[in-house]
Amino acid sequence: MADAESTPRGYWQQSRDLLNGLVLALPLLLIYQAGLFFYQGKTANGADLTLLLVRQFGWQALLWFNGALIVGGVVAVFALKRKHGFNPKILLPVALESLVYALLLGTAITWLLRLLPGFESLAAAETPSSPLARICVSFGAGVNEEFVFRLGMFAGGGALIARTLKPENKAAPYLIACLVSSVLFSLAHYMGSEQFALYSFAYRFLAGVMFCALFWGRGFAVAVYTHAIYDVLVLVLYRS
């Protein structure tokens, strides 16, 4: 009988795999990091943990960090190809699938909010004027925010709650983690100069819930690319 790990896996299995997803997210992270270095922090994402390196060691630390990312990514691709049959060519289908979700995301949230009275339109947040800088901002949001809020707070938080409380309903810990992470995700957008508004808070909360659903159903890579592409559509195409 063939080893289960050596059995070829299809697109749906490969794209949902967490290790594969981390590798697939590397191109977006590297582009964001290059923009962060080039624009000297003006495209920084608030959830970017690598900013701690910059504060401690200066901007040259990003060069070492990205060099390590490239080497680690290459090694990971070859290791995953041998162990799991990972095919880097799934990057294009992941991007196309995510594009569909990104196009539907804003429409779905706007429709849901129209069912509730008393909401005003979403105000435009301050972003860099350069389209290239906005792309870097979008990619940074896609990778960093999905890493912190979905992988860390939703998946990790749900697992921690389940292990600690051991509830009979196995889905309850992840539902709690989804709601908490989505609230924090929305609130994090007001850590800068943007003023709190009920509509924008509700919009981002619902977006957080949908990203949790994408992460749960389709994995880290699809959640990252959907988030990044959605932000590109909003910040670059719709606002240009």
N, C-alpha and C positions, 0 to 999 in steps of 0.2 A: 504494500500500500504506500502511495506517495506521501511524503511528509506534508502536513497541513500548511507549514510555513512556506514550502516551495511551490504550492499550488498557485497557478496564475490567478490573480484577482482582477475583476472588471473595474470599470470606471467608478461605479458607485461606491465600491468597497475602498478603492484606493483614495478617492477624494475625501472620504469620511475619516480616514486614518489620521490620528493626531500628529504622528511623526512626519507623515507625508505633508500634512497641512503646514507644519512649521517650516519645512523646506520650501514649499510653494510660496509662502509669504515672504521669503528672503528677498526676491527681486524688488518688491515694494518697499521693504525696509531699507535696502541699500540705496534706492533712489531718494527716499526720505532723508536718510543720513547724509547723502551727498548734498542735498539741498540745505540741510541744517548747517553743514560746514560752510557751504558757499555763501549763504545768506546770514551767517554768523548768528544763528539762533532766532531770526525773525520768523521762521517757519516752524518753530518748536511746537510740539503737541504737549498739552499739560500732563498727559499720562505717560510721557516718555521717561522711562527709568534711566536711560543713558545720560540724561542731563546731570545726574549725580556725578558721573565721571567727569563731565566738563567742569562742573563747579570745583571738583577736587584737583584735577590734573590739567585743565585747560583744553582748548579746542583740538590740540594735537592728539588727545586721547581718543577722539573719534576715528582718526586714521588707524590706530592700532585696533580699535574695536571692530571697524569694518573689515580690516585685513583678517582678523580672526573669524568674522562672519563668513567671508568668502572661502577661506580654507575649510572651516567647519561645514559649510554648505556643500562644497565639492565632495568632501569625505562622506557626508551624510547621504548624498545622492548615490554614490557607488555602494555604500553599505546597505542602503535600503533596496537598491536594485538587486543585490545578491540575496538578501534575506527575505524580502517581501515582494519581489517582482515589481518594484516601483518604476513607473514609466513617466519621466519628466514631461512627455508630450501631453499629459492630461492637463497641463497648465492652460492651454488654449480652451479646451472644453469647460474648465472651471471658470475661466474669465467670461466666457459666453453665457454660461448658466447664471453666473452672478450678475451679469448685465441685465438679464431678464428680471431677476429679483429687484435689482436697483431701480429699474424703470417702474415696477409695480409698487415699490415701497411708499413713495411720497403720495401716490394716488390713494392707496389703502388707508394711510394715516389721516389724510385730509378728509376722506369720506367718513371715517369714524368720528372725527372731531366735529363734523357738520351735524352729526346726530345729537350733539350736546349743545345747549344754548350758552350764550355769553362768552364765546371765544372770539378773540380778534386774530388777525392774520399774523403769521410769523415774521418778526422783524429780522432784517438782514444783519448778521454779525459782522464785525470788522475783520477783514482779511487783507492780505497783501495785494497790491495792485497788479503785480506781474502774473500772467497766466501760469508760467512755469512754477512760480513760488506757490500758487494755489494748488497745483497738482501735487507738489511736495507736501503741503499741508494735508491734502486729502489722503495721500498714501500713509502719512504718519498717523492720521486719525484711524484709518482702517486697521493698521497693524497694532499700534499701541493700545488703542481703546478696546479692541477685541481681546487682546492679550490680558489686559488688566480686568476688564469688566465681565467678559464672557468666560474666558478660560480660567482666570483667577477667582473672581467673585461668584460667578454662576456655577461653573463646573466644580471648582475647588470648594467653594462655600457650600454647595449642595451636598457634596461628598462628606464634608466635615460635619454638617448638621445631621446627615443620615448616620454617620458613625457614632456621633455623640448621643443623639436622642433615640436612635433605633426605632423609629415609628413603624406602625403596621402598614401604613400607606407609603409605599416606596417613592411615589412621585411627589409627596408633600414637601420634603426638604428642598427639592429642586424648584418647586413652585415658589417657595419662600425666597430662595436664593435669586430667582428670576425677578421677583418684585423688588427686593432690596437692591440688587445690582442695577436695576433699571432706574430706580429713584436716584441712586448715587451717580449713575451715568448722566442723568439729566441735570442734576445739581452741579456736577463738575464743570459744566459749560458756563457757569456764572462766577467762576473763580477769578476771571479777568475783569474787563470793564463792562461787559454786557449786564444790563439790568434785568432782574427777574421779571418774567411775565408768565401768566397762567398758561397761555396758548403754547408758548415755546417750551415750557416745562412739560406740558401734557404731550406735545408732539414728540419730544425727545424721549420721554418715558415710554410711549408706545413704540418708538423706534427701538429702544433697548429691549423691550419684550419681544419684538419681531426678530432682532438679532439673536436673542437667546433661543428662539424657536429654530432659526436657521442653524445655529451652532449645534443644537441638540439633534436636529434631523439630518443636516448635511455636512456638519463638521466645521473645523476651524478655518480651513482655507476658503470655503465658500462664504462664510461669515465675513472674513477679512476682505475678500475681493468685492463682495456686495457693498460693504460699508465704504470702501475706498472709491469704487465706481460711482456710488450714489453721491458722495461728496464732490467728486469731479464734475458730475452733471450739474449739481447745485452751484458750486463755486466758480466753475469755469464756463460751462456752456450756457446755463440759464441766466447767469449774471453778466455775461460779456455783452 
